[in-house]
């Protein structure tokens, strides 16, 4: 199998890019953030606070996260319910960033992620794919962009969807998540030693997609 690990901070464009590359190469795109997000949604619904770590750990056996592909798109299921669209909001984003610092939460998703990579050619994106989940991936990419550029991209996306938002608030929220994701004790976001750094601040989507396809072809 050929595995591509893509890591990077929130809003770097990982999922947009990975989806396009996966389609082009006929690989499976695995969005690991969605798996963490569906767990966060479970705790929000149970009205558990992120700080209630013991409670979160006790509830873990009740949670079953699975994924399925429909027309090439990943759908994530929480105890059998398709929550793919319900997990895309700011409340879930912040809760996810908090609960993903808990080792037991990470452990729960590890085998699901590794099994997918064992059985398929995948492009897997997240925070710890190159460093922890797939240390032997054939290609590792660290995708990033400046905070300002990432916030502006999110802003444009939301405005396009007709949602109200504030650029400064978005920037603050991205910074907060970056800090938490990069400074946690377990599996923090960092560039793997053997990862290729791609700073997309001054690149458009097509340029990034083509650069990655080129790298895959060179290594295949
Ligand atoms: O990629 P995303 O925005 O959907 O990720 C949401 C949060 O999940 C992110 O802030 C950190 C966490 N996450 C993680 O800890 N490890 C991963 N492999 C993917 C996401």
Boltz pocket constraint, residues with backbone or C-beta under 6 A from the ligand:
constraints:
  - pocket:
      binder: B
      contacts: [[A, 10], [A, 11], [A, 32], [A, 33], [A, 34], [A, 36], [A, 37], [A, 93], [A, 96], [A, 97], [A, 100], [A, 101], [A, 125], [A, 126], [A, 127], [A, 128], [A, 129], [A, 177], [A, 181], [A, 187]]
      max_distance: 6.0
